[in-house]
Amino acid sequence: LRAVAWPRGLHAIASAPIGDNLWTELRRRATQAISMQKPGVNSHILLGLVEPCVDPQHVALLWTCRAARVVCDVDIWTSSLACVAHGDVDLPPNAVASILLSRLQQVGLTVDRQGFVHDRFGKFSLHHTNFAEIELRLTWGWYQNVAAQVRHRAEFQGLWMADVPQTRRTLAGLAPDDQAMLRLGLVGGLFTESYKAKWTEQSDACQWCEQKDTLSHRYW
């Protein structure tokens, strides 16, 4: 995904406004492409947290900020971005400032009158701040966005407090078969009682109705 799919599929993404439905479809197809389209698997978690920088929307955020920093004049932050953020001008949706503001707001960031971007830790400049720091802060905002997207599932409560880099390092240090098992659990994959009964001595009965616990039983 990082080497082929997104460089080709997201070419010129910095100048293209994309709706939520298309991001969802891209995640679905990416999850299918890496053979992780399994019951319970959440593509936001898989692509946005467990695997580094492979969520298309996260990639678009980073690339858009990088492109604006390199291509745009230094006064765009005050003359365009800040004005759009505070409703002083009404630019078309495909304007660079409109696209950039939209993607910053998607991860909970705001823009002040001076063109500085604000997050939980303070303010920074997309033009002058070291880009390694910018990428770190944008990625942290993306983690919070993912946590908010999946908070409706009980098993993902408190995800905003997770140490994502350490989780990845721990996962990478495991044996390949353990990695596969843990990765499926991390992204919300379902393990029915009938499946668990294949390698344990426990019953395959549903804990609520005592019928055989299969995926079909859980769904219907």
N, C-alpha and C positions, 0 to 999 in steps of 0.2 A: 504493500500500500504506500509506504513512504517513498520507495524508489521508482515506482512505475505509475500506479493508479492515480494518485493525487497530483503529481507533477503534470500528467497529461489531462486528467479530468478537471482539475481546478486551475488550469492555465488562465491567466488574466482574471482570477477571482477577485482581485482588489477593485476591479471596475464593474463588477456584476452583482447587483442585489439579488439575494437568494431567499426564498421563503422557507418557513419551517417544514412544510410538507416535503420539499426537495431534500432538505438535510436528513429528514427521517428516512426517506427512500435510499439515500446514499449510505446511511448507516446500515440499513437492512441488507443492502446488496454487499457491503463490505463484510458484514458478519457472515453472510452466506458464503462469500468467496474464501474465507479462512476456515470454513467448516465448523463454525460455532453457532449455527442456527439451531439451537436445542431448546427444549421446554424450559421456560423460566429465565433464560439468558437475557440480560438487559444490555442493549448495544451501547447505551450511554456509559455504563460502567466499563464494559469490555474495551471500547475504543478510547474512552476519555480518561480512564484511570489506570486500569490494569496494564494496558499497552501504552507506551509513551508516544505522544504526538502522532496519533493515527486517526483521531476523530476529524472528519472533514471540516466541521464547523470551527474547531480549535485551530486547525491548520489555516483556514481562511482568515481567522482573526490575526494570527501571527504574520501571515504574508501581507495582509492589508496594511498593518502598521509598519511593516518593513518597507513596503513599496511607497507609502506616503512619506516616510522619513527620507527616502533616497530621492524620489522624483519631485516632490512638491517644494515650493519656496518656503522659507522660514516663517513668512507671515500668514500662511494658511491657517495656523492654529488659532490666531486671533481674528483674522478677517473673515474666515469661513466656518471653521469647526465650532468655535465659541459662539458665533452668531446663530448658527443652526441649533446648537444645544439650548440656547436661551430664547429661541423663537423670534429673533430679530430679522431673519431672512427666511424665505421659503424656497429652498433649492429642490430640484427634481430628485426622485429616489435614486437615480443612477449617478448622481454627482459624487465625487470622491469623498467630500466632507460628509454627505448624508450616509454613505455606506460605512465609512469609518465610525461615525457616531453610533450608528445602529449596532455595529458589532461590539463596540465598547460597552454600550448599555446592556447588551445581552449577557454580559458577565458581571453586571452590577457596578460598572465604573461610571463616573460622572466627569463632566468637563466644566471648568470655571470660566469666568470672563476673560482671564488672561491666557486661556488655551491650555492650562495645566490639567492633567488627568488625575483624578482622586480615587484612591482605593482605601481599604481599611487601615493601611499603614501611613497614609499621607498623600502628598502630591508628587508628581514627576512629569517630566517633559518628554513627549514622544520624539522630539527632534534632538534634544541635547543630552538626555540621560543615556548612559551606556546601554547598548541594546541587550546585553546579557541580563542586566537588571530589569529592563522592560519585559523581556521574554519571561523571566521568573515571575514577575508580578502579574502579567497577563495569564500565565499558566495557573498561578494560585487562584485568580479570579475564575478561571475555567473550572477548577476543582470544586469551588463553591457552587458554581452553576450546576454541575453534574449532581452534587449532593442535593440541591433543591429540586432537581427534576425527578429524583427517585425517592423522595422522602415519604411518598405515599405507601411504600412497602416497609413493613415493620422491620424486616431484617436489615434495612439500610438506614435505620435511624442512627443519628450521630455520625454519619459518614463524613460530615464536614470537618470532624476532628481527626480524621485518619491521616497518618504519615504515608503519603502515596509513594515517594521515592524509596523509603525504607521497606515498604511492602514489596515493591518491585525487586529490590536487591535480595530480600529474603526468598522470594519466589524463584529468582534466578539461581540461587544457591542449592536448590533441591534437585533430586534426581528427576529425569524427564517424566517418569510415570507419576511421581508425586506432584510435579508441576501441573500436569494435565488435570489431575483430580482437584487440586486446590484452586486452580484457575476457574474451573467450572463452578466451584462453590463461591468464589469471590464475586462472580458476575451474576449470581442469583439462580444458577441451574438447579433444577428440581431433582431430588433423589427420593423416589417413591419407596414405600416399605417393601413392596414386592421386589424391587431392584436391590435394596440393601440386604434382603433375606438371602440373596445369592452368595454372599461372602460372610454372613454372620448366621448365628443360630436363632435369631429373633423371628417372630411371626411376620407374615406378609400382610396382616390384617390392618385396615384403616383404624387409626386410634379413636375415631369418632363414631363409626357405624359398624365396625368389625367385618366389613366386606373386604375383598381383596383390593389392596391399594395399588392401582395402576394409573397411568396418565388418563386413560379414558374415564376411569372412576372419578378422578379429581375434577375433570372438566365437565362431566355430565351427571 
